[in-house]
Amino acid sequence: MEVRKLYLVAGKAEGGTPLNAFDNALLDAGIGDVNLVKVSSIIPPGAEVVVGKPNLPKGALVPCVYAERTSDKPGERIAVALAVGIAEDGFGVVMESEGETAEEAAAKAVEMVKEAFSVRGLTLKRILQIASEHQVIRCGGVVAACVYWR
C-alpha cells in the first residue's frame, strides 16, 4: 500500500474495563472500527501529515503508530502524545510518550524526535504533535495515533 497521507488523531474515554476504555478511546479518535497494525516510527518522504480523522472502511487493516494508556484508579490523570518530526525531503520520525498531562507527554515526545533526528544527522524542518489527557472517573483510557492511509 502506498502511503500518501498520515492522520494524527487522539481520543479519550471511560469504559467498564481497561480494554473497553481503550476501545472507547479508539472510537473517540475515529479509529475504533478498524484493525490497527502497529508499525515502527518512520514516515516515508512525500507523505502528507494532517491532524484529523481519516475516512476508513470498517474492518480495514490499518498501519499505525500509537500510544495508549488506561487506568482504573479514580482521580488519576493519564495522558499520551505523539510528536512527528519532518526533514526537508519529507522523511520523518514519529515518537510516542505518556505522562500525567498532555503537555508533559508532548514535551517528552518532542525531545525524542529531536534526538532521533540528531542521531540520524538530519535537520528538523517542522514538528507536529497531538496529545490526549483524561482524569479517570472509574476506568479511563487515552490514545494518540499516527494513521498511515492513502
N, C-alpha and C positions, 0 to 999 in steps of 0.2 A: 504494500500500500504506500503510495507516495503521499507524504505529509505536506500539506500546503498551509494549514492553519493549526495553531495551538491555542487552546482556550484556557484561560485562568479562571477557575471557579472556586467558590468556598461555600460551606454550609454549616449549620449548627442545628441541633435538635435534642429533644428529650425522647426517651423510649423506656419500655418496661424492663429491658435488659441492656447490657452494654452492646450486644450485637444489634438489637433493634435501634438503639440510639445512633449507632454508626450508620445503619441502613437509612434511618430517617434524615441524618445529616447529608448523606449522599443524595437523597431525594430533594432536600432543600437546595443543594448545589446544582441540581439539574442533571445528575449522572447516576441516578438510582435504579434505572431500568435497563442498564447495560452491564456487560461483563467486563470489568476492568482488568487489564493485563498490565501488571506493574513492570515498568521499564526503568533502565538507568537514566541518568540525568543529562543526556546530550540532545541539543537542538540542532537539526540539520540546517546548513546555510540556505537562505531563501525562504524559510518558513515564516509566516506572519504570526506574531503573538498578539492575541487580543484578550481583553477582560470581558467575559460574557459567556452565557450558556450556549453550548452548541446544540444543533438540532440533530439528535442521534436516533437511529432506528432502534426500537425495543429489542433487546437480546443481542445487540451487536457486540463483537469483541473489540474493545477499545483500548489501545495503548495509553498509558497514563503514568505520570509521576505523582504520587500523592503522599501527604502526611495526614495522619489521623490520631485522634486521642479520645478515649472515653473514660468516664469516671462515675462511680456510684456513691460518691461522698457528697451529700448535700452541702451546698455553700462553697464548694471548691470551684475555683476559676480555672478553666482549661483553655488553651489556645494552640493553634498550629499556624504555620506560614510557609509560603514558598517564595523564593526570590529567583528571578530569571535574569541572567547576565547575557548581553548580546555584544558580540565583537563587530568590527567594521564590515566584515564579509557576511554577517548574518549568523555565523556559527554561535552557538550558545550553550550555557550550562544552567541547569536547574538545581537548586539546593532546598531541602526541606528542614524545618525545625519545629520545636514545640516550646511552650513556656506557660507562664501564668497569665500573660496578657498578649494581645495581638502585637503590640509594639515590641515587646521583648522577643517574641518568636520571630518577627520580621527582621529585627536588628541582627539576630543570630544568623538567619538565612542570608542576609546581605553580606555579612562578614565572610561566610563560607563561599559565596560566589566570588568575592574579591580574592580569596586565597586560591580558588580553583583557576582563576584567570592568571594569577601571578605564577603559579606552578607551571602553567602551560606557556608562559611567556607571551600572553595575549594582552592587548589593550582593550579595556572595558569601555564600550561606547554608551550603553544605557542599561539600566536596571529597572525591571518591573517587579511588582510584588503583590501578593494577595494573602490575606490572613482571615482567620475566623476565631472568635472568642465567645465563650459561654460560661455563665455561672450555673452550676449544676443545681437543679431542684430535687430530682430523685435519681435519675440516671441520664447523664448527658453525653453528647458526642459532638466533635468538631472535625471538619475535613477541609483541606485546601488541596487543589489538584491542578495539574497542567495536563490537559487532554489533547492527545495527538489525533487530529482528524483531517479530512480532506477539505 
